[in-house]
Amino acid sequence: MDRPPIQDTVETPASSDDRLWALLAHLSQLVFPVFGALIIWLLKKEESKFVATQGLEALNFQLNILIGSLVAASTCFLMPLTFVLVGIGAVYAAVAAIKANRGDDFRYQYIIRLVK
């Protein structure tokens, strides 16, 4: 009896270029919120699964921060919350960028994944 070959379930580690693109997707929140991650995701999603997943995570996180900030800024008594959200977002994006640069598959917690 011939058996099919055993599939290797271990994924190949992300290349240094892939890790760099993932890092840039997360850090783009500091310079080009939403647009940076969107552009990286659109350009690289077909080339690398790692960059595609990290770019999508960064995009969804940045959309959540943007929506939360707009809601907070639209009401006078929640205006200080805007600065808190932006600060937390920057710290969380830096942590994600460090993990992505190591090649870890980072997932943001407690966000609504608006783009799939």
SULBEL-V671331 format. One record per run of one state. SS is the DSSP state (2 for helix, 1 for strand, 0 for the rest). FROM is the first residue (numbers start at 1). LEN is the number of residues. Records with the same first field share a line. If there is no record, write none. Layout:
# SULBEL-V671331
SS: FROM-LEN, FROM-LEN
This chain:
# SULBEL-V671331
0: 1-15, 32-3, 45-4, 75-1, 103-14
2: 16-16, 35-10, 49-26, 76-27
